[in-house]
Amino acid sequence: MTTNTKNKKKKSELWGWIKAILIAFIAVFIIRNFLFAPYIVKGSSMYPTLHDTERVFVNKTVDYFGDYKRGQIIVLDGEDRSTHYVKRLIGLPGDKIEMKNDQLYVNGKKKWRSLT
């Protein structure tokens, strides 16, 4: 094998690695920003469903299709990019939400199950 052929083979192999790494980074970026994202629960506001420091994966496709359902656990963005709030969705647009004597009412019906 000539030196020129060896150099071409090394360049080709290097370019192959660069392409593979670039594709992997792009795939991770797309998945992380548009499909799924990991979050760490901080605090006890969702106890007993979720515990402090528990890790959860969030399906971000709901954001694009607007397929929210009452009772789903959602992640809300805070005032800065690093703060997120994990909460349960108790109402949808048009619902009437009331608290009477420490009891939750949605559209006039008492909700008995845990909200955390």
C-alpha positions in Angstrom: 0.0 0.0 0.0 1.3 3.4 -0.8 1.6 6.3 1.6 -1.1 8.2 -0.3 -3.5 5.3 -0.1 -2.9 5.0 3.7 -3.5 8.7 4.2 -6.8 8.5 2.2 -7.9 5.5 4.3 -7.1 7.3 7.6 -8.9 10.4 6.5 -11.9 8.3 5.4 -11.9 6.5 8.7 -11.6 9.8 10.7 -14.4 11.3 8.6 -16.6 8.3 9.4 -16.0 8.7 13.1 -16.7 12.5 12.9 -20.0 11.8 11.1 -21.1 9.2 13.6 -20.4 11.4 16.6 -22.1 14.4 14.9 -25.2 12.3 14.2 -25.2 11.0 17.8 -25.1 14.6 19.1 -27.9 15.7 16.8 -30.0 12.7 17.8 -29.5 13.4 21.5 -30.3 17.1 21.0 -33.6 16.3 19.1 -34.7 13.7 21.6 -33.8 15.8 24.7 -35.4 19.0 23.4 -38.5 17.7 21.5 -39.4 14.2 22.6 -38.3 13.2 26.1 -36.4 15.0 28.9 -35.2 13.8 32.3 -36.0 15.8 35.5 -35.2 15.5 39.1 -38.1 16.1 41.6 -37.1 18.6 44.3 -39.3 18.9 47.3 -42.3 16.9 48.7 -45.3 18.6 47.1 -46.0 15.6 45.0 -45.6 13.0 47.9 -46.6 10.1 47.9 -46.7 9.9 44.1 -43.2 11.3 43.6 -40.5 11.6 46.2 -37.8 14.2 46.7 -34.8 13.6 44.4 -36.7 11.0 42.3 -35.9 11.0 38.6 -38.6 11.2 36.0 -38.7 11.2 32.2 -41.2 13.6 30.7 -42.9 13.0 27.4 -42.6 16.4 25.6 -44.7 15.4 22.6 -47.9 16.4 24.6 -46.7 20.0 24.3 -47.0 19.8 20.5 -50.3 18.0 20.3 -52.0 19.6 23.3 -53.3 16.2 24.5 -53.5 17.1 28.1 -55.8 15.1 30.4 -57.0 15.8 33.9 -54.9 13.9 36.4 -51.7 13.9 34.3 -48.4 14.9 36.0 -46.9 17.8 34.1 -43.7 19.9 34.3 -44.1 23.7 34.2 -41.2 26.0 33.4 -40.2 28.4 36.2 -39.1 32.0 35.8 -35.6 31.0 34.9 -34.5 28.1 32.6 -33.2 26.0 35.4 -36.3 25.9 37.5 -39.2 23.5 36.7 -42.3 22.6 38.7 -43.7 19.1 38.8 -47.5 19.2 39.4 -50.7 17.3 38.7 -53.2 18.8 36.2 -56.6 19.1 38.0 -58.4 21.3 35.5 -58.8 21.9 31.8 -59.8 25.1 30.0 -63.4 25.8 30.9 -63.4 23.8 34.1 -64.6 25.5 37.4 -62.1 24.7 40.2 -63.2 25.3 43.8 -61.8 24.5 47.3 -64.4 24.2 50.0 -63.5 23.1 53.5 -60.2 21.6 52.3 -62.1 19.6 49.6 -61.5 20.0 45.9 -64.4 20.4 43.5 -64.1 20.3 39.7 -67.2 21.4 37.9 -69.2 21.0 41.1 -68.1 17.4 41.7 -66.1 16.5 44.8 -62.7 14.9 43.9 -61.8 12.3 46.5 -58.5 11.0 45.2 -55.1 12.3 46.2 -53.8 15.3 44.2 -50.2 14.5 44.7 
